Amino acid sequence: MASLADFEPLAAVIPATKVEITVSCRNLLDRDTFSKSDPICVLYTQTVANREWREFGRTEVIDNTLNPDFVHKFILDYFFEERQNLRFDLYDLDSKSENLSKHVSDFLGQMYCTLGEVVGSPGSRMERSLIGIPGKNCGTVIVKAEELGNCRESVLMQFCGNKLDKKDFFGKSDPFLVFYRSNEDGTFTICHKTEVVKNTLDPVWQAFKIPVRALCNGDYDRAIKIEVYDWDRDGGHDYIGEFSTSYRELSKGHTQFTVWEVLNPKKKKKKKKYLNSGTVTLLSCFIDVEVTFLDYIKGGTQINFTVAIDFTASNGNPSQPTSLHYMSPYHLNAYALALRAVGEIIQDYDSDKLFPALGFGAKLPPDGRVSHEFPLNGNPDNPYCSGIEGVLEAYYQSLKSVRLYGPTYFSPVINHVARYASLVKDGSEYFILLIISDGVISDMAQTKESIVNASSLPMSIIIVGVGPAEFDEMIELDGDEVRISSRGRFAERDIVQFVPFRDYIDRRGNHILSMARLAKDVLAEIPDQFLQYVRSRGIKPQHSAHSTISKPPASLVHPIHPLQTQI
């Protein structure tokens, strides 16, 4: 027997997609006396956990050129929600030795960047100067990112069962399927469950759509294991049997029915005349090539980032170490940590790196008026700060000039960003508002109304709750469980992601790792929220030539039957 917990997804993370990196250089240093350099490019990636650089791969050596266009590509997993640091080192490789330490004198320069900066550059093409040799112009490196075609594919499939084993004493069976993709280490990770079809040995499950990378991570011949279970109300689901296939075999289903025998190894051992525990048939298979988040980024979509910081008195006196706004000379406070963790990733997708930064809940000089939407840099006509460091600087200056007050209103800053988002509805810009706050929201009804209004705009909201308060209201705004509503109107889509900062405090003091986790959790939903917006409005990326290969008949996509149960 299996419990429902056995079917929870494992910790393995599927990348948003895979990208192919191509490297070229121009005007490299000439290290050779009688000819030109023979360059090679070495790519290093950095792990967030220990900041260690590891060699990822090397290009070929190209003889006698200062302007190489390397043929060898680097294929990297891409995660929007992570900061993926890259380093490109160039060497003049004259000898046959692959040991780079023997080529130190032939070092031609290096370039540091993030994968987000590459894909976020116009046309996903970035050109930067090589550095590393004092007093020398080392030339430039050109890095291009191209999304791999097989990462765009989704597949819509429908299965049925025939003569499955009877497991229920008073009825037949309540069958459902569980799909697992195999990992390189031989383990399996769950990637899909069908609904339950009640009281039948011949179920027809609904058609479902799944990204091909979730099924096989881009490897068409990798094993896919499918287990068949009989659902039980108490969660102790009975194992009927299983079979294995591959995406390559499944994809043949658009031209033919494919049938697998469901086998139960234990029954096979016990019963000499055992044939199978029924069969499962693939009724239909339609392959879709979808437009992806990176198609829009490559087409020029800009991510506009705005930060709003809570300056209410409940944060405590900033001059006291107990305050959430305390400026310690030794470490960043929770507000600064959260801002840097999220902002450093988003800024890679904003070409001008100019970010509006707002505060709310403070009394402002010189007259002490209370404001819930004031620029941190003190300039209402130009609230933009240069990069995340500029935002931090403006935040620290505000703490010295304003007086913490209250109450805690969210709606003014949400409406502020919504005004800008309402002016750009062609997919060329998408707005992300980061609100960092310490407590109870005083304008909950107005905030809900603002979110419902903003849900039809190109906009997402991230809320980070700092301090020890209960965050029930902020959890309610995050519409994962129940879609938020106001005055009888429901939000068009879920645009809010909330996390409590205290869940990311690393007791061992590794702030780098814990802040990377925070950024990952709050940003993971952004690409899907963006795609929901553009797809619902039929907005295509610029210069996109992608189209659907085969469209499924409308009859395949139908609501859940009354006798079917979601698990």
Salt bridges, closest charged atoms under 4 A:
GLU52 OE2 - ARG54 NE 3.68
GLU55 OE2 - ARG58 NE 2.59
ASP69 OD1 - ARG26 NH2 2.92
ASP77 OD1 - LYS18 NZ 2.74
GLU82 OE2 - LYS520 NZ 2.21
ASP89 OD2 - ARG87 NH2 2.98
ASP106 OD2 - HIS103 ND1 3.72
GLU117 OE2 - ARG128 NH2 2.84
GLU127 OE1 - ARG125 NH1 3.54
GLU146 OE1 - LYS298 NZ 2.67
GLU147 OE1 - ARG152 NH1 3.75
ASP165 OD2 - LYS267 NZ 2.80
GLU184 OE2 - ARG222 NH2 3.46
ASP219 OD2 - ARG222 NE 3.80
ASP221 OD1 - ARG248 NE 2.74
GLU227 OE2 - LYS225 NZ 3.50
ASP288 OD2 - LYS209 NZ 2.80
GLU290 OE2 - LYS209 NZ 2.89
GLU290 OE1 - ARG535 NH2 3.71
ASP295 OD2 - ARG152 NH1 2.50
ASP295 OD1 - HIS546 NE2 3.51
GLU344 OE2 - ARG340 NE 3.72
GLU373 OE2 - HIS416 ND1 2.70
GLU373 OE2 - ARG419 NH2 2.83
GLU389 OE2 - ARG340 NH2 2.59
GLU449 OE1 - ARG487 NH2 3.25
GLU476 OE2 - LYS448 NZ 2.46
GLU492 OE2 - ARG537 NH1 2.81
ASP506 OD1 - ARG508 NE 3.80
